[in-house]
């Protein structure tokens, strides 16, 4: 999307667009603002500066207030945040092109070789880890498929989380009738030892399903990131499942 201040340097300023629809009809285009990058402080190391940019001044636009669970007022952000509306003069364009294929013609992949040697002591963990990923993938997909908008979950979120492995429950600090469930959706087998499972999210009000977001939607729409923003607008480990850098895992 190109707005009136689109061009910065040699590249167009492009932003993600969220299309909001009700009953199949588009009611709004949302253009979350790009954060302006603060300057590096005098004497601040590059690592500390990069970490500060990653953590500070997060915009919890999907939540009523910083630190609250996302979408507690459903699409209320349309009224709360008119600043997110796409400018009337903006032009939406699609500019897709094939990604270039880069071929490394060097005789030896020194970095890859060294990385492989470093990981040899942990290689025995991969089969078990990949089995866990696949089991979570099957179990999580089955659990998420049970969810239907408007359905009342027997026993509410607390019972559902207690009875199903891979499910976490979060209750809003200021509204105990509202809660969000995260479901571990697993991952494809890989050689990566890091925990990178997808997470689906389910919003409940008085035990009734109000919204659903599968693994791709929860990540792509910023719902996972919003789970890790605290009252000071910092990304961090303020909830179970959040790392100290604000990354959410199921």
C-alpha positions in Angstrom: 0.0 0.0 0.0 1.4 3.3 -1.0 0.3 6.4 0.9 1.2 10.1 0.5 4.5 9.6 2.3 5.4 6.4 0.7 8.8 7.0 -0.7 11.8 6.9 1.6 15.1 6.6 -0.1 15.1 4.4 -3.2 12.3 2.0 -1.9 8.5 2.5 -1.6 7.2 2.4 1.9 5.0 -0.7 1.9 2.8 -1.8 4.8 0.6 -4.8 5.6 -3.1 -4.4 5.1 -5.8 -6.0 7.1 -9.2 -6.4 5.4 -12.1 -6.4 7.9 -15.3 -8.0 6.7 -18.7 -8.5 8.3 -21.1 -11.0 6.8 -18.9 -11.3 3.7 -18.8 -7.5 3.1 -15.7 -5.4 3.5 -16.2 -2.7 6.0 -12.7 -1.4 6.6 -9.1 -1.5 5.5 -6.7 -1.4 8.4 -3.1 -0.2 7.9 -1.2 -0.6 11.2 1.5 2.1 11.4 5.1 1.5 10.8 7.1 2.4 13.9 9.6 5.2 13.5 13.0 4.0 14.5 14.6 5.7 17.5 18.1 7.0 17.4 21.0 5.1 18.9 22.0 6.6 22.2 25.4 8.0 22.9 27.7 5.1 24.0 25.0 2.5 23.4 26.4 -0.7 21.9 24.9 -2.1 18.7 23.6 -5.2 20.5 21.9 -3.2 23.2 20.4 -0.8 20.6 19.0 -3.7 18.5 17.5 -5.3 21.6 15.9 -2.0 22.7 14.3 -1.6 19.2 13.0 -5.1 19.4 11.4 -4.7 22.9 10.3 -1.2 23.5 7.3 0.9 22.5 5.2 -1.9 21.0 1.8 -0.9 19.7 -0.9 -3.2 21.2 -3.4 -2.1 18.6 -5.4 -5.3 18.9 -5.9 -4.9 22.6 -8.1 -2.4 24.6 -4.9 -1.3 26.5 -1.3 -2.4 26.9 -1.1 -5.7 28.8 -4.6 -6.7 28.1 -5.5 -9.8 26.0 -6.1 -9.2 22.3 -9.6 -8.8 20.8 -11.4 -8.6 24.1 -13.8 -6.2 22.3 -13.6 -8.2 19.0 -13.4 -5.6 16.2 -13.7 -2.7 18.6 -10.3 -1.5 17.4 -12.1 -0.1 14.4 -13.7 2.5 16.6 -10.8 2.8 19.1 -8.1 3.3 16.6 -9.3 5.4 13.7 -5.6 6.3 13.1 -5.2 2.8 11.7 -7.6 3.3 8.8 -5.9 3.2 5.4 -5.7 6.8 3.9 -8.3 7.5 1.4 -5.7 8.4 -1.3 -3.7 5.2 -0.7 -3.4 2.8 -3.6 -3.3 -0.9 -3.0 -1.0 -2.8 -5.4 0.2 -6.3 -5.8 3.7 -6.6 -7.0 4.7 -10.2 -6.8 7.7 -11.6 -8.6 9.7 -14.8 -8.6 12.4 -14.9 -6.0 15.9 -15.3 -7.4 17.6 -18.6 -6.9 21.1 -18.1 -5.4 23.6 -20.8 -6.1 26.7 -21.0 -4.0 29.5 -22.1 -6.3 32.1 -22.3 -3.5 33.9 -25.6 -3.2 33.2 -26.0 0.5 30.5 -24.8 2.8 32.8 -24.0 5.8 30.0 -22.4 7.9 27.6 -25.3 7.3 30.3 -27.8 8.1 31.2 -26.1 11.3 27.6 -25.8 12.3 27.0 -29.5 11.6 30.0 -30.5 13.8 28.8 -28.2 16.6 25.3 -29.9 16.6 26.6 -33.5 16.5 26.3 -33.9 20.3 22.6 -33.0 20.1 21.7 -35.0 17.0 20.3 -37.8 19.1 17.5 -35.5 20.3 16.2 -34.9 16.8 14.1 -38.1 16.3 12.3 -37.6 19.6 11.8 -33.9 19.0 10.4 -34.5 15.5 8.0 -37.2 16.9 6.8 -34.6 19.4 6.3 -32.0 16.6 4.3 -34.4 14.5 2.2 -35.6 17.5 1.4 -32.0 18.4 0.5 -31.3 14.8 -2.0 -34.1 14.7 -3.4 -33.5 18.2 -3.6 -29.7 17.8 -5.3 -29.9 14.4 -8.0 -32.2 15.9 -8.5 -29.9 18.9 -8.8 -26.8 16.8 -11.2 -28.5 14.4 -13.6 -29.0 17.4 -14.0 -25.3 17.8 -17.0 -23.6 16.3 -17.8 -19.9 16.5 -20.6 -19.3 19.0 -20.2 -22.8 20.6 -20.1 -23.0 24.4 -17.1 -25.1 25.6 -18.3 -27.5 28.3 -16.6 -26.6 31.6 -15.1 -23.5 29.9 -11.5 -22.8 29.1 -10.2 -24.1 32.4 -11.6 -27.6 31.9 -10.6 -27.7 28.2 -7.0 -26.7 29.1 -6.8 -29.2 31.9 -8.0 -32.1 29.8 -5.9 -31.5 26.7 -2.1 -31.5 26.5 -0.6 -28.6 24.6 -3.3 -26.1 25.6 -2.6 -23.0 27.6 -5.3 -20.8 29.2 -4.9 -17.0 29.7 -7.5 -14.9 31.6 -7.7 -11.2 31.1 -6.4 -9.3 34.2 -9.3 -6.9 34.3 -12.1 -9.0 32.8 -12.3 -12.5 34.2 -15.2 -13.4 31.8 -12.7 -13.2 28.9 -10.0 -15.7 28.2 -7.7 -16.8 25.4 -6.6 -20.4 24.7 -3.5 -21.3 22.9 -3.3 -24.7 21.1 0.1 -26.3 20.2 -0.2 -27.0 16.4 3.2 -28.7 16.2 5.5 -28.4 13.2 7.0 -30.3 10.3 10.0 -32.4 11.0 13.3 -30.5 10.6 16.9 -30.5 11.6 16.4 -27.5 13.8 16.6 -28.1 17.5 14.8 -24.8 18.4 11.2 -24.9 19.5 9.3 -23.4 16.6 5.8 -25.0 16.9 2.9 -23.1 15.5 0.2 -21.8 17.9 -3.5 -21.4 17.2 -5.5 -19.0 19.5 -9.2 -19.1 20.5 -11.0 -16.2 22.2 -13.7 -17.1 24.8 -16.3 -15.0 26.6 -18.1 -16.8 29.4 -16.9 -20.1 27.9 -18.4 -19.2 24.4 -16.1 -19.2 21.4 -16.0 -15.6 20.1 -13.1 -15.8 17.6 -10.7 -18.3 16.1 -7.2 -17.9 14.6 -5.3 -20.9 13.3 -1.5 -21.1 13.4 -0.9 -19.0 10.3 -3.5 -16.3 11.2 -2.4 -16.0 14.8 1.1 -15.3 13.7 0.4 -13.3 10.6 -2.2 -11.0 12.2 0.1 -10.1 15.1 -2.0 -11.9 17.7 0.9 -13.9 19.0 3.0 -10.8 19.3 0.2 -9.0 21.2 0.1 -11.7 23.8 3.6 -10.7 24.9 3.1 -6.9 25.3 3.0 -5.7 28.9 1.5 -2.6 30.5 4.6 -0.7 29.8 4.3 -1.4 26.0 7.3 -3.7 26.2 7.6 -7.1 24.5 8.8 -9.7 27.0 8.0 -12.8 29.1 5.0 -11.3 30.8 2.9 -14.4 30.1 3.7 -18.1 30.0 4.8 -19.0 26.5 6.5 -15.7 25.9 10.3 -15.4 25.7 12.2 -12.5 27.1 12.3 -11.1 23.6 8.5 -11.3 23.2 8.4 -14.4 21.0 5.3 -16.5 21.7 5.4 -20.3 21.6 2.7 -22.8 22.5 
